[in-house]
Amino acid sequence: SGYLPHIVYSVANVSLSLHLVYQRNTFADERARVNAQESVLQSILDELRSNSSLSPADLQRLRRLARNPVHKEEEVMVEEKISWKDALLGR
């Protein structure tokens, strides 16, 4: 019973740490995606400003690269019921 506060603090600390690492990785991924998208859009702009003929296939390819990707997690948002037993012991 004397160790209970230490256990609670440790679990809270680990949970917060994991959450912050996840958020940092998500932010870094998002930043990389935006930088890549900006690069593609800049190359489209350079091609259009250069007055060289840009084939429709190349323009379509660059447009496809510049679009926002659809994440699989967002496509299939199925609400699952997870019991505490499954959460603690794993599936």
KEKE-3310 file (N, C-alpha, C; in steps of 0.2 Angstrom, whole numbers, plus 5000, padded with zeros to 4 digits):
npx = (5004:5010:5017:5009:5006:5018:5017:5006:5010:5021:5015:5007:5017:5024:5013:5010:5023:5023:5012:5017:5028:5021:5013:5024:5030:5019:5017:5030:5028:5018:5023:5033:5025:5018:5029:5034:5023:5022:5034:5031:5021:5028:5036:5027:5023:5035:5036:5025:5027:5039:5035:5037:5031:5020:5015:4999:4998:5010:5006:4994:5000:5008:4998:4991:5001:5002:4990:4980:4984:4973:4970:4971:4966:4957:4948:4941:4933:4929:4919:4924:4921:4930:4935:4940:4948:4953:4960:4970:4976:4978:4975)
npy = (4994:5006:5008:5012:5026:5029:5019:5024:5037:5033:5026:5036:5045:5037:5036:5049:5052:5043:5048:5061:5057:5051:5062:5070:5063:5062:5075:5078:5069:5075:5088:5084:5079:5090:5098:5091:5091:5105:5106:5099:5107:5118:5114:5112:5125:5131:5124:5129:5142:5143:5142:5131:5117:5108:5092:5084:5072:5073:5084:5079:5069:5077:5084:5074:5070:5081:5081:5079:5065:5051:5044:5027:5024:5034:5032:5020:5020:5012:5009:5000:4990:4988:4978:4980:4970:4965:4976:4977:4965:4962:4957)
npz = (5000:5003:4991:4981:4978:4971:4960:4953:4950:4942:4931:4926:4922:4912:4903:4899:4893:4882:4875:4872:4864:4853:4848:4844:4834:4825:4822:4815:4804:4798:4795:4786:4776:4772:4767:4756:4748:4746:4738:4727:4722:4720:4709:4699:4698:4693:4681:4674:4673:4665:4652:4644:4636:4645:4647:4647:4654:4662:4670:4676:4684:4692:4699:4705:4714:4722:4729:4744:4754:4757:4772:4778:4790:4792:4783:4786:4799:4812:4825:4839:4853:4867:4880:4897:4901:4889:4886:4896:4896:4883:4866)
capx = (5000:5015:5020:5003:5007:5023:5015:5001:5014:5025:5010:5005:5023:5025:5007:5012:5029:5021:5008:5021:5032:5016:5012:5030:5030:5013:5019:5035:5026:5013:5027:5036:5020:5017:5035:5034:5017:5025:5039:5027:5017:5033:5038:5021:5023:5040:5035:5020:5031:5044:5032:5038:5025:5019:5010:4993:5000:5014:5002:4990:5004:5010:4992:4990:5006:5000:4984:4981:4982:4968:4973:4967:4963:4951:4943:4938:4932:4924:4919:4925:4920:4936:4934:4946:4952:4957:4965:4975:4980:4980:4970)
capy = (5000:5012:5009:5014:5032:5028:5016:5028:5042:5030:5025:5043:5048:5034:5037:5056:5052:5040:5052:5066:5055:5050:5068:5073:5059:5064:5082:5077:5066:5080:5093:5081:5078:5097:5100:5087:5094:5112:5105:5097:5113:5123:5112:5114:5133:5132:5122:5133:5149:5142:5143:5125:5113:5103:5087:5083:5067:5076:5089:5075:5066:5081:5085:5068:5070:5087:5080:5077:5058:5048:5039:5021:5025:5039:5029:5014:5022:5007:5009:4994:4989:4985:4977:4982:4964:4965:4982:4976:4958:4962:4953)
capz = (5000:5003:4984:4977:4974:4966:4954:4950:4947:4936:4926:4923:4918:4906:4898:4896:4889:4876:4872:4869:4858:4848:4845:4841:4828:4821:4819:4811:4798:4795:4792:4780:4770:4769:4764:4750:4744:4744:4733:4721:4719:4717:4703:4695:4696:4689:4674:4670:4672:4660:4645:4641:4635:4650:4644:4651:4658:4668:4674:4680:4688:4698:4703:4710:4720:4726:4733:4751:4754:4761:4777:4779:4797:4792:4778:4790:4806:4814:4833:4842:4860:4870:4887:4901:4901:4883:4886:4900:4894:4876:4862)
cpx = (5004:5018:5015:5004:5012:5021:5010:5005:5018:5021:5008:5011:5024:5019:5008:5017:5027:5017:5012:5025:5027:5015:5018:5031:5025:5015:5025:5033:5022:5018:5031:5032:5019:5023:5035:5028:5019:5030:5036:5024:5022:5035:5033:5022:5029:5039:5030:5023:5036:5042:5034:5031:5025:5013:5005:4995:5005:5010:4997:4994:5006:5004:4991:4995:5005:4994:4985:4979:4976:4971:4968:4963:4956:4946:4938:4938:4927:4925:4919:4924:4926:4934:4940:4951:4956:4962:4971:4980:4981:4975:4974)
cpy = (5006:5013:5012:5021:5032:5025:5020:5034:5039:5029:5031:5046:5044:5035:5044:5056:5048:5044:5058:5063:5054:5057:5071:5069:5061:5071:5082:5074:5071:5086:5090:5081:5085:5100:5097:5090:5101:5111:5103:5103:5118:5121:5113:5121:5134:5130:5126:5140:5148:5142:5137:5121:5108:5098:5086:5077:5069:5080:5085:5071:5070:5083:5080:5068:5076:5086:5078:5069:5056:5043:5033:5021:5029:5036:5024:5016:5017:5007:5002:4995:4985:4984:4979:4976:4964:4971:4981:4970:4958:4957:4947)
cpz = (5000:4996:4979:4974:4969:4960:4950:4946:4941:4930:4922:4919:4912:4901:4895:4892:4882:4872:4868:4863:4852:4844:4842:4834:4823:4818:4814:4804:4794:4791:4786:4774:4767:4765:4757:4745:4742:4738:4727:4718:4716:4710:4697:4693:4692:4682:4670:4669:4666:4653:4641:4641:4640:4647:4649:4656:4664:4672:4679:4685:4694:4702:4708:4715:4725:4731:4740:4751:4759:4765:4777:4785:4797:4787:4782:4797:4809:4822:4836:4850:4863:4877:4891:4901:4895:4883:4890:4898:4887:4872:4859)
residu = (SER:GLY:TYR:LEU:PRO:HIS:ILE:VAL:TYR:SER:VAL:ALA:ASN:VAL:SER:LEU:SER:LEU:HIS:LEU:VAL:TYR:GLN:ARG:ASN:THR:PHE:ALA:ASP:GLU:ARG:ALA:ARG:VAL:ASN:ALA:GLN:GLU:SER:VAL:LEU:GLN:SER:ILE:LEU:ASP:GLU:LEU:ARG:SER:ASN:SER:SER:LEU:SER:PRO:ALA:ASP:LEU:GLN:ARG:LEU:ARG:ARG:LEU:ALA:ARG:ASN:PRO:VAL:HIS:LYS:GLU:GLU:GLU:VAL:MET:VAL:GLU:GLU:LYS:ILE:SER:TRP:LYS:ASP:ALA:LEU:LEU:GLY:ARG)
# end
